[in-house]
Amino acid sequence: MREHEKYVGRLVRLKSSAHSQHLGQPEHDDNDDGEVFVVAATVRGARRIVCYGASRRVNVPRSEVVFL
């Protein structure tokens, strides 16, 4: 297994800055029960992560997610 494949299938939340930037919603507290996403794929050796939520798809840098 490649190093970056270990991220696929994991649950994540977006950090405040990414949440407002990518979802167009006001920032939230990182400790609240915001929307949880599932990592579907990695791009460019895991520098970017493709995540799916209930009805959204986001492509964010790895540094903008918090692994659960």
Summary of the structure (lengths in Angstrom):
residues: 68
radius of gyration: 11.4
end to end distance: 21.1
largest distance: 37.7
contacts: 177
relative contact order: 0.30
helix: 24%
strand: 35%
